[in-house]
Amino acid sequence: MGGQGIERREILRYIGIAAVAGTFPGFSKWTFACPQDHPQSAPSPASSDSYKPMFFSPQQYQMVEHIAELIIPEDDTPGARQAGVAEFIDFMVANRVPVTGSREVRSTEDALEMGDEAQTRVILGLGWMNAHCHSEFGHVFMDCTSEQQNALLEELAYKAKFKPTTESGRAFFQMMRDYTVVGYYTTKIGLQSIGYPGLRTVWPKMPGCPHPDDPEHAHLREPASSSSSTQTGRN
């Protein structure tokens, strides 16, 4: 349920988003694959209980962690829970950092407004999941069987199984999937799961701006064209 195509431009944006979370020292599991200072060792095997949610209640955090694991489950590679994706989601939502939105971010105000919307949407979405499960199965989501939980998520994930009464749930699931995919595939665990650990090898740290004396890039000169460079080389 986590599979989806992502364009190169989006991948680069996701790396930038994850770099924000990568500066936070409070994670017990989630570790950005491109540490800013120096390569870090693998996350310690501390339990997720050592992480204190910044935004979600303990019950909400447990539910977010479980949904993320259903989206990217553990099989022959670690899943979202082992990668600490719930920590990433909690940090990003708490700090009003949107991963996706209905409009383009053009200013800090736009980003903060979208972050506020994300906070509201995720709380309403978790409530919708519990209410829908209680209506359908007589229990809140976490008390449902694994078969019932998977059946509901499949109804929200796959167009062929969409129902008219689940539109709100589909929007919430899409947001959760986006946060989960970004959180997972910007970690070493996620990159290794797709056979691409090279990001940490080739790019071991976040590159700094090469123009420290001109941070606003107000005095950059336009690079010479390839044709002029060729002519200069011939002369």
Buried (B, 14 or more C-beta within 10 A) or exposed (E): BBEEEEEEEBEEBBBEBBBEBBEBEEBBBBBBBBBEEEEEEEBEEEEBEEBEBBBBEEEBBBBBBBBBBBBBBEEEBBBBBBBBBBBBBBBBBBBBBBBBBEEEBEEEEBBBBBBEBBBEBBBEBBBBBBBBBBEBBEEBBBEBEEEBBBBBBEBBBEEEEBEEEBEBBBBBBBBBBBBBBBBBBBBBBBBBBEEEBEBBEEEEEBEEEEEEEEEEEEEEEEEEEEEEEEEEEEE
